[in-house]
Amino acid sequence: MEDELFEQRTDLSKLSSAVEQIKATLAQIIVGQHHTIDLILAGILADGHILIEGVPGVAKTLTAKLIAKAIDARYSRIQFTPDLMPSDVLGTSMFNPKNSAFEFKPGPIFGNIILIDEINRSPAKTQSALFEAMEERQVTIDGQTYKMEEPFIVLATQNPIEQEGTYRLPEAQLDRFIFKVEIKYPTLEEELTIITQQHQQNPIDQLSHISPVLSIQDIVSLRQVVKGLHVEPKLLEFTAKIIHETRNNKSLYLGGSPRASLAIINAAKALAAIKGRDFITPDDIIFIAPPVLRHRIMLTPDKEMEGITPDEIVTQIIQKIEVPR
């Protein structure tokens, strides 16, 4: 009887089928990284931008590129460098002698899925060019506002180790990413599988066989389905308590904002939908909280010196709060 009610409440069959197809497509090339793929898909369904962090060679760019290829949408890649100007990202007005008027030539930011590689390599002036686009889905140039086509998703990568020639992203910009996804080194077994696959087949040939699974219209409609998922009031309170505790924790200099609370709820909805449920559970919130908060909170200097990580603080906070059941 419960299963019948579950089926009647929200039909997630199309979403589940699409997610399985995308995962199967990515598994042909990407080894492991199951949590990473779940988070990226959840971020897309929750209408969020995603920051992907990891050392060179762990397939950050490849993963983002494959996700983009699995969606039939306009895709742009921007390689951030120290000499990149805002006009190189947004576009510029150019004089057209035929009609003696200036015409706007859109930059690469005008697309559906934008891969920004090494986002922390450009200075503040270029970073600021992304603020309006990422938050308001529009760009204002020469007093004229240009709307971005939906869906508009920024997938950005950065290397946490190399500091030379990089610029720390402003907190205001980091807050615009729904997740900061950390890609770790593969296990020994995964590394062996990677070597074997690359030895047997050219990765470029593998990429050419990737075909789109979802259209732009599919993404928009699936987001509406995710937005309508049920959330118990006690889970809203659980989320609010987590964020409130980040603002009163002695180990933190900066806590989460209300945007973080909304990000946890929206991302938890998307994660639940990916797992075939039309309701969220406390486990969804516990799983989602670290990637939502790790780039939004700031440790006090003494905790940074001790080598404490933001994830450890988030885990400690959650452990102190009674989990609703």
ZISUL-V704627 format. One line per field, one symbol per residue. phi: phi as a letter, one per 40 degrees, with the letter a starting at -180 (. if undefined). psi: psi as a letter, one per 40 degrees, with the letter a starting at -180 (. if undefined). A space follows every 50 residues. Layout:
phi=???
psi=???
//
This chain:
phi=.ccccccccacbccccccccccccccccbccgfccccdccccccccgbcb bbbiccgbgcccccccdcccbcacbbbbccbcccbdcccchacbcbccbf acbcbcccccacbbcbcfcccbcdccccccdccccbfabbbfgbbbcccc cbbbbbbabcccbcgbbcccdccdccccbbcbcccccdcccccccccccc acccccccccbcbbbcccccccccccccccbcdccccdcccccccccbcc cbcbcccdcccccccccccccccccgbbacbdccccccdcccbcbbbbcc dcccccgcbdccccccccccccccb
psi=dddddddddhheddddddddddddddeddhhafddddddddddddefiih hhhiiieefddddddddddehgihhihhhhidehidddddiihihhddef ihhhhiaeegadhhhhhgdeeiiddddddedddddefihhhfehhhiihi ihhhhiiihedhdheihhhiddddeehdihhhhiiiiddddddddddddd ihdddddeehiidiiddddddddddddeihhiddddddddddddddeehe ehdhaiidddddddddddddddddeeifiiidddddddddddddedihii dddddeeiiddddddddddehhhi.
//
